[in-house]
Amino acid sequence: WCPPDLWCSPAESVFYSWTATNALEEYLQYLSAGSLKEHLRGFWNVVDALKYALLLFAVAAHAIALALWLFPLVPRAMLYATLANGRISLSLGALVACLRSLF
């Protein structure tokens, strides 16, 4: 088993689930706009795209950290640095999401 600090916390899991539903809604808006260029003309759609990019990076960093854990020759410092970068990105994405919900 992998160490518990590589698991998603309950708060991370809830936030990832909430983000997935919002990303689906954003995707449906994109489909109705017709093109990505048209969709990104709105300021808030650009902010949402930034938020989803940060959150996608967080998911990717978490997955990479889990993959690195499978290889014993990889220094553990690299694994935890990757995980820390993912959690920083997740925090920034959460901050953007909270600021976005205020407006």
C-alpha positions, 0 to 999 in steps of 0.5 A, spaced: 500 500 500 502 507 498 503 511 504 497 515 507 500 522 505 499 520 498 492 519 498 487 524 497 484 527 503 476 527 504 476 535 502 480 534 496 476 528 494 469 533 495 473 539 491 475 534 485 468 531 485 465 539 485 470 541 480 468 535 475 461 537 475 463 544 474 467 542 468 462 538 465 457 544 465 463 549 462 464 543 457 456 544 455 457 551 455 463 551 450 458 546 446 453 551 445 458 557 443 460 553 437 468 554 438 473 555 443 475 562 441 467 564 441 467 561 448 473 564 451 470 571 449 467 572 456 471 574 461 469 569 466 470 563 461 477 565 461 477 565 469 474 558 469 479 556 464 484 558 468 481 555 474 480 548 470 487 548 468 490 549 475 486 543 477 488 539 472 495 540 473 493 538 481 490 532 478 496 530 474 501 532 479 497 527 484 497 522 479 505 523 477 506 522 485 503 516 485 506 513 479 513 515 482 511 511 488 511 505 484 519 506 482 523 505 488 529 508 485 526 515 484 528 519 490 522 520 495 524 528 495 522 528 488 515 524 490 513 529 495 515 535 491 511 533 486 505 532 491 506 539 494 506 542 487 500 539 486 497 541 492 499 548 491 496 548 484 489 545 488 489 551 493 490 556 487 484 553 483 480 553 490 482 560 491 480 562 484 473 558 485 472 561 491 473 568 488 469 566 482 463 564 486 463 571 489 461 575 483 
